[in-house]
């Protein structure tokens, strides 16, 4: 039995459905990545506190615990994760 058409709607457009499904799949993957990122941030903050550090800098890698916004900011030669504010002090604590 054919599906009932609602007035004002068109038939199936496979390209639109495929793109919408791909977008939903990507959004779902992004949500899972966000959870993993948050878990790693918590572990990194715990490791920094265990090492009694608020800032760690070595070989172009910079990790800083910030009290506002993101819990931790990480910068590297090709990676910048966290808020966009520059740190006040590049020295290790």
PDB file of N, CA, C and O in Angstrom:
ATOM      1  N   UNK A   1       0.845  -1.176   0.000  1.00  0.00           N
ATOM      2  CA  UNK A   1       0.000   0.000   0.000  1.00  0.00           C
ATOM      3  C   UNK A   1       0.889   1.237   0.000  1.00  0.00           C
ATOM      4  O   UNK A   1       1.774   1.335   0.850  1.00  0.00           O
ATOM      5  N   UNK A   2       0.695   2.190  -0.917  1.00  0.00           N
ATOM      6  CA  UNK A   2       1.514   3.400  -0.989  1.00  0.00           C
ATOM      7  C   UNK A   2       1.284   4.300   0.228  1.00  0.00           C
ATOM      8  O   UNK A   2       0.210   4.309   0.830  1.00  0.00           O
ATOM      9  N   UNK A   3       2.339   5.059   0.569  1.00  0.00           N
ATOM     10  CA  UNK A   3       2.246   5.982   1.705  1.00  0.00           C
ATOM     11  C   UNK A   3       1.347   7.155   1.337  1.00  0.00           C
ATOM     12  O   UNK A   3       1.406   7.669   0.220  1.00  0.00           O
ATOM     13  N   UNK A   4       0.520   7.570   2.281  1.00  0.00           N
ATOM     14  CA  UNK A   4      -0.402   8.683   2.079  1.00  0.00           C
ATOM     15  C   UNK A   4       0.376   9.982   1.968  1.00  0.00           C
ATOM     16  O   UNK A   4       1.205  10.277   2.829  1.00  0.00           O
ATOM     17  N   UNK A   5       0.126  10.767   0.925  1.00  0.00           N
ATOM     18  CA  UNK A   5       0.764  12.059   0.734  1.00  0.00           C
ATOM     19  C   UNK A   5      -0.001  13.132   1.496  1.00  0.00           C
ATOM     20  O   UNK A   5      -1.222  13.233   1.380  1.00  0.00           O
ATOM     21  N   UNK A   6       0.714  13.924   2.268  1.00  0.00           N
ATOM     22  CA  UNK A   6       0.109  15.070   2.950  1.00  0.00           C
ATOM     23  C   UNK A   6       0.098  16.219   1.958  1.00  0.00           C
ATOM     24  O   UNK A   6       1.108  16.483   1.305  1.00  0.00           O
ATOM     25  N   UNK A   7      -1.045  16.916   1.836  1.00  0.00           N
ATOM     26  CA  UNK A   7      -1.109  18.038   0.884  1.00  0.00           C
ATOM     27  C   UNK A   7      -0.008  19.058   1.178  1.00  0.00           C
ATOM     28  O   UNK A   7       0.238  19.394   2.336  1.00  0.00           O
ATOM     29  N   UNK A   8       0.651  19.547   0.133  1.00  0.00           N
ATOM     30  CA  UNK A   8       1.708  20.534   0.280  1.00  0.00           C
ATOM     31  C   UNK A   8       3.093  19.935   0.456  1.00  0.00           C
ATOM     32  O   UNK A   8       4.080  20.662   0.560  1.00  0.00           O
ATOM     33  N   UNK A   9       3.169  18.604   0.488  1.00  0.00           N
ATOM     34  CA  UNK A   9       4.482  17.967   0.592  1.00  0.00           C
ATOM     35  C   UNK A   9       4.790  17.265  -0.717  1.00  0.00           C
ATOM     36  O   UNK A   9       3.885  16.899  -1.467  1.00  0.00           O
ATOM     37  N   UNK A  10       6.061  17.083  -0.981  1.00  0.00           N
ATOM     38  CA  UNK A  10       6.439  16.395  -2.217  1.00  0.00           C
ATOM     39  C   UNK A  10       6.798  14.957  -1.897  1.00  0.00           C
ATOM     40  O   UNK A  10       6.795  14.541  -0.738  1.00  0.00           O
ATOM     41  N   UNK A  11       7.101  14.221  -2.921  1.00  0.00           N
ATOM     42  CA  UNK A  11       7.521  12.840  -2.738  1.00  0.00           C
ATOM     43  C   UNK A  11       8.923  12.773  -2.149  1.00  0.00           C
ATOM     44  O   UNK A  11       9.526  13.800  -1.837  1.00  0.00           O
ATOM     45  N   UNK A  12       9.416  11.599  -2.007  1.00  0.00           N
ATOM     46  CA  UNK A  12      10.727  11.364  -1.414  1.00  0.00           C
ATOM     47  C   UNK A  12      11.826  11.962  -2.280  1.00  0.00           C
ATOM     48  O   UNK A  12      11.835  11.781  -3.497  1.00  0.00           O
ATOM     49  N   UNK A  13      12.759  12.678  -1.641  1.00  0.00           N
ATOM     50  CA  UNK A  13      13.939  13.198  -2.327  1.00  0.00           C
ATOM     51  C   UNK A  13      15.140  12.569  -1.641  1.00  0.00           C
ATOM     52  O   UNK A  13      15.590  13.039  -0.596  1.00  0.00           O
ATOM     53  N   UNK A  14      15.650  11.508  -2.235  1.00  0.00           N
ATOM     54  CA  UNK A  14      16.698  10.708  -1.629  1.00  0.00           C
ATOM     55  C   UNK A  14      17.944  11.532  -1.296  1.00  0.00           C
ATOM     56  O   UNK A  14      18.538  11.328  -0.237  1.00  0.00           O
ATOM     57  N   UNK A  15      18.350  12.444  -2.156  1.00  0.00           N
ATOM     58  CA  UNK A  15      19.550  13.245  -1.909  1.00  0.00           C
ATOM     59  C   UNK A  15      19.398  14.060  -0.622  1.00  0.00           C
ATOM     60  O   UNK A  15      20.344  14.156   0.160  1.00  0.00           O
ATOM     61  N   UNK A  16      18.223  14.646  -0.395  1.00  0.00           N
ATOM     62  CA  UNK A  16      17.990  15.420   0.824  1.00  0.00           C
ATOM     63  C   UNK A  16      18.015  14.519   2.051  1.00  0.00           C
ATOM     64  O   UNK A  16      18.612  14.863   3.071  1.00  0.00           O
ATOM     65  N   UNK A  17      17.368  13.370   1.948  1.00  0.00           N
ATOM     66  CA  UNK A  17      17.352  12.432   3.072  1.00  0.00           C
ATOM     67  C   UNK A  17      18.756  11.925   3.391  1.00  0.00           C
ATOM     68  O   UNK A  17      19.118  11.794   4.560  1.00  0.00           O
ATOM     69  N   UNK A  18      19.554  11.638   2.349  1.00  0.00           N
ATOM     70  CA  UNK A  18      20.918  11.160   2.559  1.00  0.00           C
ATOM     71  C   UNK A  18      21.772  12.220   3.243  1.00  0.00           C
ATOM     72  O   UNK A  18      22.515  11.916   4.177  1.00  0.00           O
ATOM     73  N   UNK A  19      21.667  13.461   2.781  1.00  0.00           N
ATOM     74  CA  UNK A  19      22.443  14.544   3.382  1.00  0.00           C
ATOM     75  C   UNK A  19      22.004  14.805   4.820  1.00  0.00           C
ATOM     76  O   UNK A  19      22.844  15.011   5.696  1.00  0.00           O
ATOM     77  N   UNK A  20      20.710  14.797   5.066  1.00  0.00           N
ATOM     78  CA  UNK A  20      20.205  15.020   6.421  1.00  0.00           C
ATOM     79  C   UNK A  20      20.650  13.898   7.357  1.00  0.00           C
ATOM     80  O   UNK A  20      21.020  14.153   8.503  1.00  0.00           O
ATOM     81  N   UNK A  21      20.615  12.675   6.878  1.00  0.00           N
ATOM     82  CA  UNK A  21      21.053  11.535   7.685  1.00  0.00           C
ATOM     83  C   UNK A  21      22.549  11.623   7.976  1.00  0.00           C
ATOM     84  O   UNK A  21      22.982  11.348   9.095  1.00  0.00           O
ATOM     85  N   UNK A  22      23.340  12.007   6.972  1.00  0.00           N
ATOM     86  CA  UNK A  22      24.781  12.162   7.162  1.00  0.00           C
ATOM     87  C   UNK A  22      25.068  13.256   8.184  1.00  0.00           C
ATOM     88  O   UNK A  22      25.971  13.109   9.007  1.00  0.00           O
ATOM     89  N   UNK A  23      24.321  14.337   8.142  1.00  0.00           N
ATOM     90  CA  UNK A  23      24.497  15.428   9.100  1.00  0.00           C
ATOM     91  C   UNK A  23      24.146  14.973  10.513  1.00  0.00           C
ATOM     92  O   UNK A  23      24.859  15.292  11.465  1.00  0.00           O
ATOM     93  N   UNK A  24      23.064  14.239  10.650  1.00  0.00           N
ATOM     94  CA  UNK A  24      22.689  13.712  11.967  1.00  0.00           C
ATOM     95  C   UNK A  24      23.748  12.752  12.508  1.00  0.00           C
ATOM     96  O   UNK A  24      24.066  12.785  13.697  1.00  0.00           O
ATOM     97  N   UNK A  25      24.293  11.899  11.641  1.00  0.00           N
ATOM     98  CA  UNK A  25      25.347  10.969  12.049  1.00  0.00           C
ATOM     99  C   UNK A  25      26.586  11.734  12.521  1.00  0.00           C
ATOM    100  O   UNK A  25      27.190  11.382  13.535  1.00  0.00           O
ATOM    101  N   UNK A  26      26.957  12.772  11.787  1.00  0.00           N
ATOM    102  CA  UNK A  26      28.119  13.572  12.152  1.00  0.00           C
ATOM    103  C   UNK A  26      27.887  14.302  13.474  1.00  0.00           C
ATOM    104  O   UNK A  26      28.794  14.373  14.303  1.00  0.00           O
ATOM    105  N   UNK A  27      26.701  14.837  13.679  1.00  0.00           N
ATOM    106  CA  UNK A  27      26.374  15.513  14.937  1.00  0.00           C
ATOM    107  C   UNK A  27      26.444  14.536  16.105  1.00  0.00           C
ATOM    108  O   UNK A  27      26.882  14.898  17.197  1.00  0.00           O
ATOM    109  N   UNK A  28      26.011  13.296  15.875  1.00  0.00           N
ATOM    110  CA  UNK A  28      26.082  12.272  16.918  1.00  0.00           C
ATOM    111  C   UNK A  28      27.536  11.947  17.248  1.00  0.00           C
ATOM    112  O   UNK A  28      27.887  11.811  18.420  1.00  0.00           O
ATOM    113  N   UNK A  29      28.383  11.823  16.230  1.00  0.00           N
ATOM    114  CA  UNK A  29      29.805  11.559  16.453  1.00  0.00           C
ATOM    115  C   UNK A  29      30.451  12.724  17.200  1.00  0.00           C
ATOM    116  O   UNK A  29      31.269  12.517  18.097  1.00  0.00           O
ATOM    117  N   UNK A  30      30.080  13.947  16.828  1.00  0.00           N
ATOM    118  CA  UNK A  30      30.621  15.134  17.495  1.00  0.00           C
ATOM    119  C   UNK A  30      30.234  15.135  18.972  1.00  0.00           C
ATOM    120  O   UNK A  30      31.049  15.488  19.824  1.00  0.00           O
ATOM    121  N   UNK A  31      29.015  14.748  19.278  1.00  0.00           N
ATOM    122  CA  UNK A  31      28.562  14.693  20.671  1.00  0.00           C
ATOM    123  C   UNK A  31      29.388  13.677  21.461  1.00  0.00           C
ATOM    124  O   UNK A  31      29.753  13.931  22.609  1.00  0.00           O
ATOM    125  N   UNK A  32      29.681  12.534  20.850  1.00  0.00           N
ATOM    126  CA  UNK A  32      30.507  11.520  21.510  1.00  0.00           C
ATOM    127  C   UNK A  32      31.939  12.024  21.702  1.00  0.00           C
ATOM    128  O   UNK A  32      32.556  11.767  22.736  1.00  0.00           O
ATOM    129  N   UNK A  33      32.468  12.742  20.702  1.00  0.00           N
ATOM    130  CA  UNK A  33      33.805  13.306  20.826  1.00  0.00           C
ATOM    131  C   UNK A  33      33.861  14.348  21.937  1.00  0.00           C
ATOM    132  O   UNK A  33      34.860  14.440  22.650  1.00  0.00           O
ATOM    133  N   UNK A  34      32.804  15.129  22.090  1.00  0.00           N
ATOM    134  CA  UNK A  34      32.743  16.140  23.149  1.00  0.00           C
ATOM    135  C   UNK A  34      32.803  15.475  24.517  1.00  0.00           C
ATOM    136  O   UNK A  34      33.487  15.965  25.416  1.00  0.00           O
ATOM    137  N   UNK A  35      32.096  14.370  24.679  1.00  0.00           N
ATOM    138  CA  UNK A  35      32.129  13.632  25.945  1.00  0.00           C
ATOM    139  C   UNK A  35      33.554  13.138  26.212  1.00  0.00           C
ATOM    140  O   UNK A  35      34.059  13.268  27.328  1.00  0.00           O
ATOM    141  N   UNK A  36      34.197  12.576  25.195  1.00  0.00           N
ATOM    142  CA  UNK A  36      35.567  12.081  25.350  1.00  0.00           C
ATOM    143  C   UNK A  36      36.523  13.232  25.662  1.00  0.00           C
ATOM    144  O   UNK A  36      37.418  13.086  26.494  1.00  0.00           O
ATOM    145  N   UNK A  37      36.337  14.373  25.000  1.00  0.00           N
ATOM    146  CA  UNK A  37      37.172  15.546  25.261  1.00  0.00           C
ATOM    147  C   UNK A  37      37.010  16.013  26.706  1.00  0.00           C
ATOM    148  O   UNK A  37      38.000  16.303  27.378  1.00  0.00           O
ATOM    149  N   UNK A  38      35.780  16.086  27.182  1.00  0.00           N
ATOM    150  CA  UNK A  38      35.517  16.509  28.556  1.00  0.00           C
ATOM    151  C   UNK A  38      36.153  15.558  29.567  1.00  0.00           C
ATOM    152  O   UNK A  38      36.700  15.999  30.578  1.00  0.00           O
ATOM    153  N   UNK A  39      36.084  14.258  29.297  1.00  0.00           N
ATOM    154  CA  UNK A  39      36.697  13.274  30.190  1.00  0.00           C
ATOM    155  C   UNK A  39      38.218  13.451  30.241  1.00  0.00           C
ATOM    156  O   UNK A  39      38.820  13.363  31.311  1.00  0.00           O
ATOM    157  N   UNK A  40      38.838  13.701  29.076  1.00  0.00           N
ATOM    158  CA  UNK A  40      40.283  13.915  29.040  1.00  0.00           C
ATOM    159  C   UNK A  40      40.673  15.207  29.756  1.00  0.00           C
ATOM    160  O   UNK A  40      41.702  15.252  30.429  1.00  0.00           O
ATOM    161  N   UNK A  41      39.865  16.254  29.620  1.00  0.00           N
ATOM    162  CA  UNK A  41      40.137  17.507  30.332  1.00  0.00           C
ATOM    163  C   UNK A  41      40.130  17.277  31.840  1.00  0.00           C
ATOM    164  O   UNK A  41      40.997  17.789  32.548  1.00  0.00           O
ATOM    165  N   UNK A  42      39.166  16.518  32.330  1.00  0.00           N
ATOM    166  CA  UNK A  42      39.079  16.231  33.766  1.00  0.00           C
ATOM    167  C   UNK A  42      40.324  15.461  34.223  1.00  0.00           C
ATOM    168  O   UNK A  42      40.891  15.760  35.273  1.00  0.00           O
ATOM    169  N   UNK A  43      40.744  14.468  33.429  1.00  0.00           N
ATOM    170  CA  UNK A  43      41.940  13.695  33.769  1.00  0.00           C
ATOM    171  C   UNK A  43      43.185  14.576  33.744  1.00  0.00           C
ATOM    172  O   UNK A  43      44.057  14.444  34.603  1.00  0.00           O
ATOM    173  N   UNK A  44      43.273  15.476  32.760  1.00  0.00           N
ATOM    174  CA  UNK A  44      44.427  16.360  32.652  1.00  0.00           C
ATOM    175  C   UNK A  44      44.490  17.321  33.834  1.00  0.00           C
ATOM    176  O   UNK A  44      45.568  17.548  34.385  1.00  0.00           O
ATOM    177  N   UNK A  45      43.368  17.882  34.227  1.00  0.00           N
ATOM    178  CA  UNK A  45      43.333  18.776  35.388  1.00  0.00           C
ATOM    179  C   UNK A  45      43.760  18.010  36.637  1.00  0.00           C
ATOM    180  O   UNK A  45      44.525  18.533  37.448  1.00  0.00           O
ATOM    181  N   UNK A  46      43.281  16.795  36.801  1.00  0.00           N
ATOM    182  CA  UNK A  46      43.653  15.980  37.963  1.00  0.00           C
ATOM    183  C   UNK A  46      45.153  15.703  37.963  1.00  0.00           C
ATOM    184  O   UNK A  46      45.795  15.772  39.011  1.00  0.00           O
ATOM    185  N   UNK A  47      45.715  15.392  36.800  1.00  0.00           N
ATOM    186  CA  UNK A  47      47.152  15.127  36.707  1.00  0.00           C
ATOM    187  C   UNK A  47      47.957  16.391  36.993  1.00  0.00           C
ATOM    188  O   UNK A  47      48.997  16.329  37.649  1.00  0.00           O
ATOM    189  N   UNK A  48      47.483  17.538  36.506  1.00  0.00           N
ATOM    190  CA  UNK A  48      48.161  18.805  36.787  1.00  0.00           C
ATOM    191  C   UNK A  48      48.143  19.098  38.285  1.00  0.00           C
ATOM    192  O   UNK A  48      49.160  19.501  38.850  1.00  0.00           O
ATOM    193  N   UNK A  49      47.021  18.903  38.915  1.00  0.00           N
ATOM    194  CA  UNK A  49      46.912  19.168  40.355  1.00  0.00           C
ATOM    195  C   UNK A  49      47.776  18.194  41.153  1.00  0.00           C
ATOM    196  O   UNK A  49      48.381  18.577  42.154  1.00  0.00           O
ATOM    197  N   UNK A  50      47.835  16.958  40.721  1.00  0.00           N
ATOM    198  CA  UNK A  50      48.668  15.959  41.398  1.00  0.00           C
ATOM    199  C   UNK A  50      50.150  16.353  41.309  1.00  0.00           C
ATOM    200  O   UNK A  50      50.923  16.128  42.240  1.00  0.00           O
ATOM    201  N   UNK A  51      50.524  16.944  40.172  1.00  0.00           N
ATOM    202  CA  UNK A  51      51.906  17.396  39.977  1.00  0.00           C
ATOM    203  C   UNK A  51      52.129  18.797  40.555  1.00  0.00           C
ATOM    204  O   UNK A  51      53.222  19.350  40.427  1.00  0.00           O
ATOM    205  N   UNK A  52      51.101  19.376  41.192  1.00  0.00           N
ATOM    206  CA  UNK A  52      51.167  20.723  41.780  1.00  0.00           C
ATOM    207  C   UNK A  52      51.531  21.771  40.738  1.00  0.00           C
ATOM    208  O   UNK A  52      52.356  22.648  40.996  1.00  0.00           O
ATOM    209  N   UNK A  53      50.923  21.683  39.570  1.00  0.00           N
ATOM    210  CA  UNK A  53      51.173  22.618  38.476  1.00  0.00           C
ATOM    211  C   UNK A  53      49.881  23.328  38.105  1.00  0.00           C
ATOM    212  O   UNK A  53      48.810  22.721  38.096  1.00  0.00           O
ATOM    213  N   UNK A  54      49.986  24.610  37.800  1.00  0.00           N
ATOM    214  CA  UNK A  54      48.875  25.333  37.189  1.00  0.00           C
ATOM    215  C   UNK A  54      49.199  25.638  35.731  1.00  0.00           C
ATOM    216  O   UNK A  54      48.302  25.873  34.921  1.00  0.00           O
ATOM    217  N   UNK A  55      50.499  25.633  35.404  1.00  0.00           N
ATOM    218  CA  UNK A  55      50.975  25.826  34.038  1.00  0.00           C
ATOM    219  C   UNK A  55      52.097  24.828  33.793  1.00  0.00           C
ATOM    220  O   UNK A  55      52.960  24.624  34.646  1.00  0.00           O
ATOM    221  N   UNK A  56      52.074  24.210  32.614  1.00  0.00           N
ATOM    222  CA  UNK A  56      53.145  23.301  32.212  1.00  0.00           C
ATOM    223  C   UNK A  56      53.512  23.652  30.783  1.00  0.00           C
ATOM    224  O   UNK A  56      52.657  23.650  29.897  1.00  0.00           O
ATOM    225  N   UNK A  57      54.809  23.959  30.554  1.00  0.00           N
ATOM    226  CA  UNK A  57      55.285  24.324  29.222  1.00  0.00           C
ATOM    227  C   UNK A  57      56.514  23.493  28.914  1.00  0.00           C
ATOM    228  O   UNK A  57      57.449  23.431  29.712  1.00  0.00           O
ATOM    229  N   UNK A  58      56.509  22.849  27.747  1.00  0.00           N
ATOM    230  CA  UNK A  58      57.682  22.079  27.317  1.00  0.00           C
ATOM    231  C   UNK A  58      57.580  21.795  25.824  1.00  0.00           C
ATOM    232  O   UNK A  58      56.547  21.333  25.340  1.00  0.00           O
ATOM    233  N   UNK A  59      58.664  22.077  25.098  1.00  0.00           N
ATOM    234  CA  UNK A  59      58.773  21.756  23.667  1.00  0.00           C
ATOM    235  C   UNK A  59      57.569  22.207  22.850  1.00  0.00           C
ATOM    236  O   UNK A  59      57.075  21.453  22.012  1.00  0.00           O
ATOM    237  N   UNK A  60      57.095  23.413  23.080  1.00  0.00           N
ATOM    238  CA  UNK A  60      55.972  23.951  22.309  1.00  0.00           C
ATOM    239  C   UNK A  60      54.599  23.549  22.815  1.00  0.00           C
ATOM    240  O   UNK A  60      53.586  24.031  22.307  1.00  0.00           O
ATOM    241  N   UNK A  61      54.551  22.673  23.809  1.00  0.00           N
ATOM    242  CA  UNK A  61      53.282  22.263  24.407  1.00  0.00           C
ATOM    243  C   UNK A  61      53.041  23.121  25.638  1.00  0.00           C
ATOM    244  O   UNK A  61      53.931  23.273  26.474  1.00  0.00           O
ATOM    245  N   UNK A  62      51.860  23.674  25.752  1.00  0.00           N
ATOM    246  CA  UNK A  62      51.519  24.492  26.913  1.00  0.00           C
ATOM    247  C   UNK A  62      50.179  24.044  27.469  1.00  0.00           C
ATOM    248  O   UNK A  62      49.188  23.966  26.742  1.00  0.00           O
ATOM    249  N   UNK A  63      50.153  23.749  28.761  1.00  0.00           N
ATOM    250  CA  UNK A  63      48.929  23.356  29.449  1.00  0.00           C
ATOM    251  C   UNK A  63      48.745  24.332  30.590  1.00  0.00           C
ATOM    252  O   UNK A  63      49.682  24.589  31.346  1.00  0.00           O
ATOM    253  N   UNK A  64      47.536  24.885  30.725  1.00  0.00           N
ATOM    254  CA  UNK A  64      47.253  25.835  31.791  1.00  0.00           C
ATOM    255  C   UNK A  64      45.880  25.548  32.378  1.00  0.00           C
ATOM    256  O   UNK A  64      44.908  25.383  31.641  1.00  0.00           O
ATOM    257  N   UNK A  65      45.798  25.486  33.704  1.00  0.00           N
ATOM    258  CA  UNK A  65      44.503  25.380  34.369  1.00  0.00           C
ATOM    259  C   UNK A  65      43.934  26.787  34.469  1.00  0.00           C
ATOM    260  O   UNK A  65      44.604  27.694  34.963  1.00  0.00           O
ATOM    261  N   UNK A  66      42.722  26.974  34.009  1.00  0.00           N
ATOM    262  CA  UNK A  66      42.052  28.273  34.100  1.00  0.00           C
ATOM    263  C   UNK A  66      40.825  28.116  34.978  1.00  0.00           C
ATOM    264  O   UNK A  66      40.181  27.067  34.976  1.00  0.00           O
ATOM    265  N   UNK A  67      40.508  29.138  35.712  1.00  0.00           N
ATOM    266  CA  UNK A  67      39.404  29.063  36.660  1.00  0.00           C
ATOM    267  C   UNK A  67      38.066  29.458  36.046  1.00  0.00           C
ATOM    268  O   UNK A  67      37.033  29.349  36.707  1.00  0.00           O
ATOM    269  N   UNK A  68      38.064  29.906  34.816  1.00  0.00           N
ATOM    270  CA  UNK A  68      36.818  30.304  34.152  1.00  0.00           C
ATOM    271  C   UNK A  68      36.726  29.591  32.804  1.00  0.00           C
ATOM    272  O   UNK A  68      37.736  29.167  32.243  1.00  0.00           O
ATOM    273  N   UNK A  69      35.532  29.468  32.308  1.00  0.00           N
ATOM    274  CA  UNK A  69      35.352  28.839  30.997  1.00  0.00           C
ATOM    275  C   UNK A  69      35.786  27.388  31.013  1.00  0.00           C
ATOM    276  O   UNK A  69      35.367  26.614  31.874  1.00  0.00           O
ATOM    277  N   UNK A  70      36.626  27.019  30.058  1.00  0.00           N
ATOM    278  CA  UNK A  70      37.156  25.659  29.991  1.00  0.00           C
ATOM    279  C   UNK A  70      38.040  25.423  31.209  1.00  0.00           C
ATOM    280  O   UNK A  70      38.734  26.337  31.657  1.00  0.00           O
ATOM    281  N   UNK A  71      38.023  24.228  31.738  1.00  0.00           N
ATOM    282  CA  UNK A  71      38.830  23.905  32.912  1.00  0.00           C
ATOM    283  C   UNK A  71      40.318  23.934  32.621  1.00  0.00           C
ATOM    284  O   UNK A  71      41.123  24.252  33.496  1.00  0.00           O
ATOM    285  N   UNK A  72      40.679  23.606  31.402  1.00  0.00           N
ATOM    286  CA  UNK A  72      42.088  23.516  31.054  1.00  0.00           C
ATOM    287  C   UNK A  72      42.258  24.001  29.620  1.00  0.00           C
ATOM    288  O   UNK A  72      41.387  23.808  28.772  1.00  0.00           O
ATOM    289  N   UNK A  73      43.395  24.631  29.371  1.00  0.00           N
ATOM    290  CA  UNK A  73      43.708  25.124  28.039  1.00  0.00           C
ATOM    291  C   UNK A  73      44.985  24.436  27.595  1.00  0.00           C
ATOM    292  O   UNK A  73      45.963  24.410  28.342  1.00  0.00           O
ATOM    293  N   UNK A  74      44.993  23.877  26.391  1.00  0.00           N
ATOM    294  CA  UNK A  74      46.161  23.180  25.864  1.00  0.00           C
ATOM    295  C   UNK A  74      46.516  23.799  24.531  1.00  0.00           C
ATOM    296  O   UNK A  74      45.657  23.971  23.666  1.00  0.00           O
ATOM    297  N   UNK A  75      47.804  24.137  24.368  1.00  0.00           N
ATOM    298  CA  UNK A  75      48.283  24.664  23.091  1.00  0.00           C
ATOM    299  C   UNK A  75      49.493  23.866  22.675  1.00  0.00           C
ATOM    300  O   UNK A  75      50.311  23.461  23.502  1.00  0.00           O
ATOM    301  N   UNK A  76      49.592  23.648  21.391  1.00  0.00           N
ATOM    302  CA  UNK A  76      50.753  22.966  20.847  1.00  0.00           C
ATOM    303  C   UNK A  76      51.094  23.585  19.513  1.00  0.00           C
ATOM    304  O   UNK A  76      50.408  24.506  19.069  1.00  0.00           O
ATOM    305  N   UNK A  77      52.128  23.104  18.867  1.00  0.00           N
ATOM    306  CA  UNK A  77      52.525  23.667  17.574  1.00  0.00           C
ATOM    307  C   UNK A  77      51.403  23.647  16.535  1.00  0.00           C
ATOM    308  O   UNK A  77      51.306  24.563  15.718  1.00  0.00           O
ATOM    309  N   UNK A  78      50.551  22.609  16.556  1.00  0.00           N
ATOM    310  CA  UNK A  78      49.477  22.497  15.575  1.00  0.00           C
ATOM    311  C   UNK A  78      48.105  22.428  16.218  1.00  0.00           C
ATOM    312  O   UNK A  78      47.102  22.372  15.506  1.00  0.00           O
ATOM    313  N   UNK A  79      48.028  22.430  17.558  1.00  0.00           N
ATOM    314  CA  UNK A  79      46.772  22.213  18.254  1.00  0.00           C
ATOM    315  C   UNK A  79      46.504  23.370  19.192  1.00  0.00           C
ATOM    316  O   UNK A  79      47.410  23.837  19.881  1.00  0.00           O
ATOM    317  N   UNK A  80      45.260  23.837  19.224  1.00  0.00           N
ATOM    318  CA  UNK A  80      44.850  24.858  20.176  1.00  0.00           C
ATOM    319  C   UNK A  80      43.476  24.467  20.679  1.00  0.00           C
ATOM    320  O   UNK A  80      42.495  24.544  19.939  1.00  0.00           O
ATOM    321  N   UNK A  81      43.397  24.046  21.935  1.00  0.00           N
ATOM    322  CA  UNK A  81      42.149  23.572  22.512  1.00  0.00           C
ATOM    323  C   UNK A  81      41.851  24.383  23.750  1.00  0.00           C
ATOM    324  O   UNK A  81      42.751  24.612  24.558  1.00  0.00           O
ATOM    325  N   UNK A  82      40.620  24.826  23.928  1.00  0.00           N
ATOM    326  CA  UNK A  82      40.227  25.611  25.106  1.00  0.00           C
ATOM    327  C   UNK A  82      39.809  26.992  24.682  1.00  0.00           C
ATOM    328  O   UNK A  82      39.500  27.224  23.514  1.00  0.00           O
ATOM    329  N   UNK A  83      39.798  27.926  25.641  1.00  0.00           N
ATOM    330  CA  UNK A  83      39.390  29.274  25.290  1.00  0.00           C
ATOM    331  C   UNK A  83      40.528  29.979  24.565  1.00  0.00           C
ATOM    332  O   UNK A  83      41.656  29.487  24.557  1.00  0.00           O
ATOM    333  N   UNK A  84      40.237  31.143  23.949  1.00  0.00           N
ATOM    334  CA  UNK A  84      41.193  31.821  23.090  1.00  0.00           C
ATOM    335  C   UNK A  84      42.052  32.846  23.814  1.00  0.00           C
ATOM    336  O   UNK A  84      42.892  33.483  23.179  1.00  0.00           O
ATOM    337  N   UNK A  85      41.875  33.030  25.114  1.00  0.00           N
ATOM    338  CA  UNK A  85      42.649  34.022  25.827  1.00  0.00           C
ATOM    339  C   UNK A  85      44.080  33.569  25.985  1.00  0.00           C
ATOM    340  O   UNK A  85      44.337  32.384  26.197  1.00  0.00           O
ATOM    341  N   UNK A  86      45.025  34.504  25.884  1.00  0.00           N
ATOM    342  CA  UNK A  86      46.423  34.210  26.060  1.00  0.00           C
ATOM    343  C   UNK A  86      46.740  34.088  27.546  1.00  0.00           C
ATOM    344  O   UNK A  86      46.157  34.810  28.354  1.00  0.00           O
ATOM    345  N   UNK A  87      47.643  33.199  27.922  1.00  0.00           N
ATOM    346  CA  UNK A  87      48.014  33.075  29.329  1.00  0.00           C
ATOM    347  C   UNK A  87      48.829  34.272  29.773  1.00  0.00           C
ATOM    348  O   UNK A  87      49.508  34.897  28.959  1.00  0.00           O
ATOM    349  N   UNK A  88      48.770  34.599  31.054  1.00  0.00           N
ATOM    350  CA  UNK A  88      49.517  35.714  31.614  1.00  0.00           C
ATOM    351  C   UNK A  88      50.970  35.356  31.871  1.00  0.00           C
ATOM    352  O   UNK A  88      51.829  36.237  31.872  1.00  0.00           O
ATOM    353  N   UNK A  89      51.265  34.068  32.090  1.00  0.00           N
ATOM    354  CA  UNK A  89      52.583  33.637  32.512  1.00  0.00           C
ATOM    355  C   UNK A  89      52.945  32.343  31.795  1.00  0.00           C
ATOM    356  O   UNK A  89      52.211  31.359  31.874  1.00  0.00           O
ATOM    357  N   UNK A  90      54.071  32.345  31.099  1.00  0.00           N
ATOM    358  CA  UNK A  90      54.504  31.138  30.383  1.00  0.00           C
ATOM    359  C   UNK A  90      55.380  30.243  31.232  1.00  0.00           C
ATOM    360  O   UNK A  90      55.799  29.185  30.764  1.00  0.00           O
ATOM    361  N   UNK A  91      55.671  30.624  32.454  1.00  0.00           N
ATOM    362  CA  UNK A  91      56.521  29.846  33.349  1.00  0.00           C
ATOM    363  C   UNK A  91      55.758  28.698  33.961  1.00  0.00           C
ATOM    364  O   UNK A  91      54.559  28.824  34.212  1.00  0.00           O
ATOM    365  N   UNK A  92      56.405  27.599  34.204  1.00  0.00           N
ATOM    366  CA  UNK A  92      55.804  26.473  34.920  1.00  0.00           C
ATOM    367  C   UNK A  92      55.677  26.844  36.386  1.00  0.00           C
ATOM    368  O   UNK A  92      56.568  27.483  36.946  1.00  0.00           O
ATOM    369  N   UNK A  93      54.580  26.449  37.009  1.00  0.00           N
ATOM    370  CA  UNK A  93      54.382  26.749  38.426  1.00  0.00           C
ATOM    371  C   UNK A  93      54.889  25.627  39.284  1.00  0.00           C
ATOM    372  O   UNK A  93      54.807  25.701  40.510  1.00  0.00           O
TER     373      UNK A  93
END
